[in-house]
Amino acid sequence: MFRGLYAATTGMVTQQIKQEGISNNLVNANTPGYKRDDTVLKAFPEVMLAEVGKGHADKIGTITQGALVDERVTIQQPGALEETGRNLDLAIVGNGYFTVDTPSGLRYTKNGHFQLNNDGYLVTEEGYDVLGEDGRIKLDSKEFAVDDQGNLMIDGNQEARLRVTTFHNPNSLLKEKDVLFRPTEATIIDDDVRYLVRQKMLEKSNVNLVKEMVNLMSGIRAFESNQRIIQAYDQMLGKSASEIGRID
C-alpha cells in the first residue's frame, strides 16, 4: 500500500518540476535567442537497485517506486530568424555565440537585441558589454553596418569585429538567466569559425508553443491523476485506522 502511495507522491513532485520548466519555456517563447529546456525523467527502481546492488547479489527483479527527475537539459536547436529592421539587432547563423562580459565572467548568448549605452558602448539589454576581438565595442554612431563575419563598419571604416565564440559541444553549456550560457568543464571551444552574422535580424526562441501547451496539459492530467490516487489511499488508511481494535 505504502509503495503505491510513495509512487503517486513522487509522481506529483516530478510533474510539478516538469511543469515549472514548461511554464518557463512558455514565458520566454518571444525572447530572442532563448533555448527551451526539457526535463528528463527516470524510474526510481533503476537508480536505487543500481546503487544498492553494486558488488552484491544478483538482481532478482524490479519494483515500482515512481519516477524521479534525472536532469534538465537545454535544447540548442537554432530558432528561426526574424527581420526587425533595427540596426542594433544582430543574429548569428551557425554554431556561434555572442561573447558577453558580465560581473561573473564571460558568458555567451544567442540574443542579439543590443543597445548603445550612454557612453556609446555596445551592450545587452541587461547592460553587459558585448565584446569584440579587441575588447569592448564603442561606436560613435548607430548608423553602422555589420558584414557576415561580424566586422562593424562606419562610413566604410572598420571600427571593431564581434568576438563570436563557437563550441564543439554546445549542449555542454549551462544556462544562466534564460539567455546567457556559461561553459562547464566538458565544454570545448571550437576552432571552426564557420558562421554568418546578420544585421537587422534576431534569432527567435526555439519554443514550439503548440508542443509546450500539449506537454503542459498532459502534465496537469498526470498530476491530477496522482492526486486522486493519494486521496484514495488517504480514505483507505482512514478507514483502516478506524476499524483497528474495533469490537462488534
C-alpha positions as CSV (number, residue, x, y, z in Angstrom):
1,M,0.0,0.0,0.0
2,F,2.7,2.5,1.0
3,R,4.7,1.7,-2.1
4,G,1.8,2.9,-4.3
5,L,1.4,6.0,-2.1
6,Y,5.1,6.8,-2.4
7,A,4.9,6.3,-6.2
8,A,2.0,8.7,-6.5
9,T,3.7,11.3,-4.3
10,T,6.9,11.2,-6.3
11,G,4.8,11.4,-9.5
12,M,3.2,14.7,-8.3
13,V,6.6,16.2,-7.3
14,T,8.1,15.2,-10.7
15,Q,5.2,16.6,-12.6
16,Q,5.4,19.9,-10.7
17,I,9.1,20.3,-11.6
18,K,8.4,19.4,-15.2
19,Q,5.6,22.0,-15.4
20,E,7.9,24.6,-14.0
21,G,10.2,24.0,-16.9
22,I,7.4,24.1,-19.4
23,S,6.0,27.3,-17.9
24,N,9.4,29.0,-18.2
25,N,9.5,27.9,-21.9
26,L,6.1,29.5,-22.5
27,V,7.1,32.7,-20.7
28,N,10.2,33.1,-22.9
29,A,8.6,32.0,-26.2
30,N,9.1,35.5,-27.5
31,T,12.5,36.1,-26.0
32,P,15.2,36.4,-28.8
33,G,17.8,33.6,-28.5
34,Y,16.0,31.6,-25.8
35,K,16.6,27.9,-25.9
36,R,13.9,25.6,-24.5
37,D,14.5,23.3,-21.6
38,D,13.4,19.6,-21.4
39,T,13.0,17.8,-18.1
40,V,14.4,14.2,-18.3
41,L,12.8,11.6,-16.0
42,K,13.9,8.2,-15.0
43,A,12.4,5.4,-12.9
44,F,13.4,5.2,-9.2
45,P,14.0,1.4,-9.2
46,E,16.8,1.5,-11.7
47,V,18.5,4.2,-9.7
48,M,18.1,2.5,-6.3
49,L,18.8,-1.0,-7.3
50,A,21.8,0.0,-9.4
51,E,23.4,1.6,-6.4
52,V,22.4,-0.9,-3.7
53,G,23.3,-3.9,-5.8
54,K,26.8,-2.9,-6.7
55,G,29.2,-5.7,-5.7
56,H,26.4,-7.7,-4.1
57,A,24.0,-10.5,-5.1
58,D,22.5,-10.7,-8.5
59,K,19.4,-8.6,-9.1
60,I,16.3,-10.7,-8.9
61,G,13.7,-8.2,-10.1
62,T,12.4,-4.6,-10.1
63,I,9.9,-2.7,-8.0
64,T,7.8,0.2,-8.9
65,Q,8.6,3.3,-6.8
66,G,7.7,6.1,-9.2
67,A,9.7,8.4,-11.3
68,L,12.4,11.0,-10.4
69,V,13.8,14.0,-12.2
70,D,17.1,13.0,-13.8
71,E,18.2,16.3,-15.2
72,R,17.0,19.4,-17.1
73,V,18.6,19.8,-20.5
74,T,18.7,22.8,-22.8
75,I,17.9,22.1,-26.4
76,Q,20.4,24.1,-28.5
77,Q,18.5,23.8,-31.7
78,P,18.5,27.1,-33.6
79,G,15.4,29.3,-33.8
80,A,14.1,30.9,-36.9
81,L,15.5,34.3,-38.0
82,E,13.2,37.3,-37.9
83,E,13.8,40.6,-39.7
84,T,13.4,43.6,-37.5
85,G,14.8,46.5,-39.5
86,R,16.6,47.7,-36.4
87,N,20.3,48.4,-36.9
88,L,21.4,47.2,-33.4
89,D,19.7,43.8,-33.8
90,L,22.1,41.0,-34.8
91,A,21.8,37.3,-35.3
92,I,24.3,34.5,-35.9
93,V,23.7,31.8,-38.3
94,G,25.6,28.6,-37.4
95,N,27.2,27.4,-34.2
96,G,28.4,30.8,-32.9
97,Y,27.5,32.8,-29.8
98,F,28.0,36.5,-29.0
99,T,30.6,36.9,-26.2
100,V,29.4,39.0,-23.3
101,D,31.3,40.4,-20.3
102,T,29.4,40.1,-17.0
103,P,30.3,40.6,-13.4
104,S,30.5,36.8,-13.1
105,G,32.9,36.4,-16.1
106,L,32.5,35.7,-19.8
107,R,29.1,34.5,-20.9
108,Y,27.7,33.5,-24.3
109,T,24.3,34.3,-25.8
110,K,22.2,34.0,-29.0
111,N,20.2,37.1,-28.1
112,G,21.4,39.8,-30.3
113,H,19.0,42.5,-29.2
114,F,21.7,45.0,-28.4
115,Q,21.8,48.7,-27.3
116,L,24.3,51.5,-27.1
117,N,24.7,52.8,-23.6
118,N,25.3,56.5,-22.7
119,D,29.0,56.1,-23.3
120,G,28.5,54.6,-26.8
121,Y,29.4,51.1,-25.9
122,L,27.5,48.1,-27.4
123,V,25.7,46.3,-24.5
124,T,23.0,43.7,-23.9
125,E,19.5,44.6,-22.6
126,E,20.9,43.9,-19.1
127,G,23.7,46.3,-19.7
128,Y,26.5,43.8,-20.1
129,D,29.3,44.6,-22.5
130,V,29.2,42.9,-25.9
131,L,32.8,42.0,-26.7
132,G,34.8,42.4,-29.8
133,E,38.1,40.8,-30.6
134,D,39.9,43.7,-29.0
135,G,37.6,44.1,-26.0
136,R,34.6,46.4,-25.5
137,I,33.0,47.8,-28.6
138,K,32.5,51.6,-28.8
139,L,30.6,53.1,-31.7
140,D,30.2,56.8,-32.4
141,S,27.0,56.3,-34.3
142,K,24.0,54.0,-34.6
143,E,24.4,54.2,-38.3
144,F,26.8,51.3,-38.8
145,A,27.0,48.2,-40.9
146,V,27.9,44.7,-40.0
147,D,29.2,42.2,-42.6
148,D,28.7,38.4,-42.4
149,Q,32.0,37.9,-40.5
150,G,31.0,40.4,-37.7
151,N,33.0,43.4,-38.8
152,L,31.4,46.7,-37.7
153,M,31.8,49.4,-40.3
154,I,31.1,53.2,-40.1
155,D,31.5,55.1,-43.4
156,G,33.4,52.2,-44.8
157,N,35.9,52.2,-42.0
158,Q,36.2,49.1,-39.7
159,E,35.6,50.1,-36.1
160,A,35.6,46.7,-34.5
161,R,34.9,43.0,-35.0
162,L,32.5,41.0,-33.0
163,R,34.0,38.2,-30.8
164,V,32.0,35.3,-31.9
165,T,32.7,32.1,-30.0
166,T,31.9,28.6,-31.4
167,F,31.8,25.4,-29.4
168,H,32.5,21.8,-30.4
169,N,29.8,20.6,-27.9
170,P,27.3,23.4,-27.3
171,N,25.0,21.1,-25.4
172,S,27.6,21.2,-22.6
173,L,26.9,24.8,-21.9
174,L,25.0,25.6,-18.7
175,K,22.1,28.1,-19.0
176,E,22.0,31.2,-16.8
177,K,19.3,33.8,-16.7
178,D,17.4,32.4,-19.6
179,V,19.6,33.6,-22.5
180,L,23.1,33.5,-21.1
181,F,25.3,30.5,-21.1
182,R,28.5,29.6,-19.3
183,P,30.9,26.8,-20.2
184,T,31.4,23.7,-18.0
185,E,34.4,21.5,-17.6
186,A,33.2,19.5,-20.5
187,T,32.9,22.5,-22.9
188,I,35.3,22.6,-25.8
189,I,35.8,25.8,-27.8
190,D,35.8,25.0,-31.5
191,D,38.4,26.5,-33.9
192,D,35.9,26.0,-36.7
193,V,34.6,29.6,-37.2
194,R,32.0,28.9,-39.9
195,Y,29.2,31.2,-39.1
196,L,27.4,34.2,-40.6
197,V,26.3,37.4,-38.8
198,R,23.1,39.0,-39.9
199,Q,22.2,42.6,-39.2
200,K,18.7,43.9,-38.6
201,M,17.6,40.4,-37.7
202,L,17.1,38.4,-34.5
203,E,17.1,34.7,-33.8
204,K,13.7,33.8,-32.3
205,S,13.3,31.3,-29.5
206,N,13.1,27.6,-30.4
207,V,10.0,27.1,-28.3
208,N,7.1,25.4,-30.1
209,L,4.0,26.8,-28.4
210,V,1.7,24.0,-29.5
211,K,4.0,21.3,-28.2
212,E,4.6,23.1,-24.9
213,M,0.9,23.5,-24.4
214,V,0.3,19.8,-25.1
215,N,3.0,18.9,-22.7
216,L,1.6,21.3,-20.1
217,M,-1.9,19.8,-20.3
218,S,-0.5,16.3,-20.2
219,G,1.4,17.1,-17.1
220,I,-1.6,18.6,-15.4
221,R,-3.6,15.5,-16.1
222,A,-0.9,13.3,-14.7
223,F,-0.6,15.5,-11.6
224,E,-4.4,15.3,-11.0
225,S,-4.3,11.5,-11.5
226,N,-1.6,11.1,-8.9
227,Q,-3.6,13.4,-6.6
228,R,-6.7,11.2,-6.9
229,I,-4.6,8.2,-6.1
230,I,-3.3,9.8,-2.9
231,Q,-6.8,10.8,-1.9
232,A,-8.0,7.2,-2.4
233,Y,-5.1,5.9,-0.2
234,D,-5.9,8.5,2.4
235,Q,-9.5,7.3,2.6
236,M,-8.3,3.7,2.8
237,L,-5.9,4.5,5.6
238,G,-8.6,6.4,7.4
239,K,-11.0,3.5,7.2
240,S,-8.3,1.0,8.3
241,A,-7.4,3.1,11.3
242,S,-11.0,3.5,12.4
243,E,-11.5,-0.3,12.2
244,I,-8.4,-1.3,14.1
245,G,-9.3,-2.7,17.5
246,R,-13.0,-2.3,16.8
247,I,-15.1,-4.9,18.6
248,D,-18.5,-5.7,17.1
